[in-house]
Amino acid sequence: MKKIIFAALLTTTCAIANAGVIFSDNFDSEAGVSGSSALNYNSFTNWSVSGGTVDVVANTNGWGISCVGNTGKCVDLDGSNGNAGILSSNFFSLAAGDYALSFDVSGNQRSGSDQMNIILGGFIGDLISLGANSPWETKTYDFTVDVDTTDYISFNHAGGDNMGIMLDNVSLATRAVSVDEPVTIALLGFGLLGLAAARRKQKKA
């Protein structure tokens, strides 16, 4: 029974170990020193901007805009030149497998409403609409890659009033296949039941 329990735990550990981060950015290192904001910013480490502009906003800049957790920096996807930009990540490689893309978004925290498209190749395509007072929330998209590929993430904002959806904490990671989890749990359960039964027999003896 101990061997069964050990095998179940080992299977669970392996499933967790298979998860790994492919791409991650919270924008905190952008625009120079801590607390610095930058209008119409296009010097990102992991991103490029096309078709318009975006702003890097520090939580402590005095503009009344809060990033996730009231700390660090985030991105206003409608910059300050009257033409919202397209924020596109650097290319990355994806092996065949299961993945999860997540990021935090909020309304523009000023007035009106906004829309943007989130695109990741042929795997993710979604239109996000948020009112100005929509609080920070995490969006997560699960997808499967069948053949090894190279791709990028794109946030394409509509509008040009210099007030856009706020973006923070973008992360792309491998995702452990969940179909094995019931089997693992069942094995662990049977092992525990068997161990309990064996102990009862020992007490009776």
C-alpha positions as CSV (number, residue, x, y, z in Angstrom):
1,M,0.0,0.0,0.0
2,K,2.9,2.3,0.8
3,K,4.2,1.7,-2.7
4,I,0.8,2.7,-4.2
5,I,0.7,5.9,-2.2
6,F,4.2,6.7,-3.2
7,A,3.4,6.1,-6.9
8,A,0.4,8.4,-6.7
9,L,2.3,11.2,-5.1
10,L,5.1,10.8,-7.7
11,T,2.6,11.1,-10.5
12,T,1.2,14.3,-9.0
13,T,4.7,15.7,-8.5
14,C,5.6,15.0,-12.2
15,A,2.4,16.7,-13.4
16,I,3.3,19.8,-11.4
17,A,6.9,19.7,-12.6
18,N,5.7,19.8,-16.2
19,A,4.4,23.3,-15.8
20,G,6.8,26.0,-16.9
21,V,6.7,29.7,-17.8
22,I,7.3,30.5,-21.5
23,F,6.8,34.3,-21.3
24,S,6.2,36.7,-18.4
25,D,6.1,40.5,-18.0
26,N,4.7,42.8,-15.3
27,F,6.2,46.0,-16.9
28,D,7.8,47.1,-13.7
29,S,11.3,47.4,-15.2
30,E,10.1,49.8,-18.0
31,A,10.5,53.6,-18.3
32,G,13.6,53.8,-16.2
33,V,13.6,54.1,-12.4
34,S,10.9,52.9,-10.0
35,G,7.9,55.2,-10.0
36,S,8.6,56.7,-13.4
37,S,5.9,56.8,-16.1
38,A,6.3,57.4,-19.8
39,L,3.8,58.7,-22.4
40,N,3.9,57.2,-25.9
41,Y,6.4,54.6,-24.8
42,N,8.1,52.3,-27.3
43,S,11.3,51.0,-25.6
44,F,9.9,47.8,-24.1
45,T,12.2,44.9,-23.4
46,N,9.7,42.2,-24.5
47,W,7.2,44.2,-26.7
48,S,6.9,46.4,-29.7
49,V,4.3,49.0,-30.4
50,S,2.8,49.7,-33.9
51,G,-0.1,51.7,-35.4
52,G,-0.2,54.2,-32.6
53,T,1.0,54.5,-29.0
54,V,0.7,53.2,-25.5
55,D,1.7,54.7,-22.1
56,V,3.6,53.1,-19.3
57,V,2.0,54.1,-16.0
58,A,3.6,53.9,-12.6
59,N,1.2,53.3,-9.7
60,T,2.7,56.3,-7.8
61,N,2.6,58.9,-10.6
62,G,-0.3,61.0,-9.2
63,W,-2.5,60.5,-12.2
64,G,-5.1,58.6,-10.1
65,I,-4.4,55.3,-12.0
66,S,-3.8,52.2,-9.9
67,C,-1.9,49.1,-11.1
68,V,-2.5,45.6,-9.8
69,G,-2.1,45.5,-6.0
70,N,-1.5,49.3,-6.0
71,T,2.1,48.8,-6.8
72,G,4.6,48.6,-9.7
73,K,3.7,49.7,-13.3
74,C,1.1,48.8,-15.9
75,V,0.3,49.8,-19.5
76,D,-2.4,52.2,-20.8
77,L,-3.2,50.6,-24.2
78,D,-4.4,53.9,-25.7
79,G,-1.4,56.2,-25.5
80,S,-1.3,60.0,-25.6
81,N,-1.2,60.9,-29.3
82,G,-4.9,60.3,-30.1
83,N,-4.2,56.9,-31.8
84,A,-4.3,53.7,-29.8
85,G,-1.4,51.4,-30.5
86,I,-1.0,47.6,-31.0
87,L,1.2,46.1,-28.3
88,S,2.9,42.9,-29.6
89,S,5.2,40.6,-27.7
90,N,8.5,39.3,-29.0
91,F,8.3,35.9,-30.8
92,F,8.6,32.8,-28.7
93,S,8.7,29.1,-29.5
94,L,5.8,26.7,-28.5
95,A,6.3,23.0,-28.6
96,A,3.3,20.7,-29.1
97,G,1.4,20.7,-25.8
98,D,-1.1,22.5,-23.5
99,Y,-0.7,26.1,-22.5
100,A,-2.4,28.8,-20.5
101,L,-2.2,32.6,-21.3
102,S,-3.2,34.9,-18.4
103,F,-3.1,38.7,-17.9
104,D,-4.7,41.4,-15.7
105,V,-6.9,44.1,-17.2
106,S,-9.0,46.9,-15.8
107,G,-11.1,49.8,-17.2
108,N,-9.3,53.0,-18.1
109,Q,-10.1,54.3,-14.6
110,R,-11.3,57.7,-16.0
111,S,-14.4,57.8,-18.2
112,G,-16.2,56.0,-21.0
113,S,-15.7,52.4,-22.2
114,D,-13.1,50.7,-24.3
115,Q,-12.5,47.6,-26.4
116,M,-9.5,45.6,-27.4
117,N,-8.7,42.4,-29.2
118,I,-6.4,39.8,-27.7
119,I,-4.7,37.6,-30.3
120,L,-2.3,34.7,-30.1
121,G,-1.8,33.3,-33.6
122,G,-4.6,30.9,-34.5
123,F,-5.1,29.8,-30.9
124,I,-6.7,32.8,-29.2
125,G,-8.9,35.6,-30.6
126,D,-11.2,37.5,-28.2
127,L,-12.8,40.9,-28.0
128,I,-12.7,42.4,-24.5
129,S,-15.0,45.3,-23.6
130,L,-14.6,47.2,-20.3
131,G,-16.3,50.2,-18.7
132,A,-14.1,52.9,-17.1
133,N,-14.8,51.6,-13.6
134,S,-14.3,47.9,-14.3
135,P,-12.0,46.7,-11.6
136,W,-8.8,44.7,-12.2
137,E,-9.6,41.1,-13.2
138,T,-7.5,38.2,-14.5
139,K,-8.3,36.8,-17.9
140,T,-7.1,33.2,-18.6
141,Y,-7.2,31.3,-21.9
142,D,-6.3,27.6,-22.2
143,F,-5.2,26.3,-25.6
144,T,-3.5,23.4,-27.2
145,V,-0.6,23.4,-29.8
146,D,-0.6,20.4,-32.0
147,V,2.6,21.1,-33.9
148,D,5.7,23.0,-32.8
149,T,5.4,26.6,-33.8
150,T,6.6,30.2,-33.3
151,D,4.2,32.9,-32.3
152,Y,3.5,36.1,-30.4
153,I,0.8,37.8,-28.2
154,S,-0.9,40.9,-29.5
155,F,-3.2,43.4,-27.7
156,N,-5.0,45.6,-30.3
157,H,-6.8,48.5,-28.8
158,A,-9.6,50.4,-30.5
159,G,-10.2,54.1,-30.1
160,G,-8.1,57.3,-29.8
161,D,-9.2,59.3,-26.8
162,N,-5.9,58.8,-24.9
163,M,-7.7,56.7,-22.3
164,G,-7.4,52.9,-22.7
165,I,-7.8,49.6,-21.0
166,M,-5.1,49.0,-18.5
167,L,-2.9,45.9,-18.8
168,D,-0.6,44.2,-16.3
169,N,1.0,40.8,-15.4
170,V,1.1,39.0,-18.8
171,S,2.1,35.3,-18.4
172,L,2.2,32.3,-20.8
173,A,3.0,28.9,-19.3
174,T,2.7,25.3,-20.1
175,R,-0.3,23.6,-18.6
176,A,-0.3,20.1,-17.1
177,V,-2.9,17.8,-18.7
178,S,-5.8,17.4,-16.2
179,V,-7.1,14.0,-17.4
180,D,-4.5,12.2,-15.3
181,E,-5.6,13.9,-12.1
182,P,-8.7,11.7,-11.4
183,V,-6.5,8.6,-11.8
184,T,-3.9,10.0,-9.4
185,I,-6.6,10.9,-6.8
186,A,-8.2,7.5,-7.1
187,L,-4.8,5.7,-6.6
188,L,-4.1,7.8,-3.6
189,G,-7.6,7.2,-2.2
190,F,-7.3,3.4,-2.6
191,G,-3.9,3.4,-1.0
192,L,-5.1,5.3,2.0
193,L,-8.1,3.0,2.4
194,G,-5.9,-0.1,2.1
195,L,-3.5,1.3,4.7
196,A,-6.3,2.1,7.1
197,A,-7.7,-1.5,6.7
198,A,-4.3,-3.0,7.3
199,R,-3.9,-1.0,10.6
200,R,-7.4,-2.1,11.8
201,K,-6.4,-5.7,11.2
202,Q,-3.2,-5.2,13.2
203,K,-5.1,-3.8,16.1
204,K,-7.6,-6.7,16.1
205,A,-4.7,-9.2,16.1
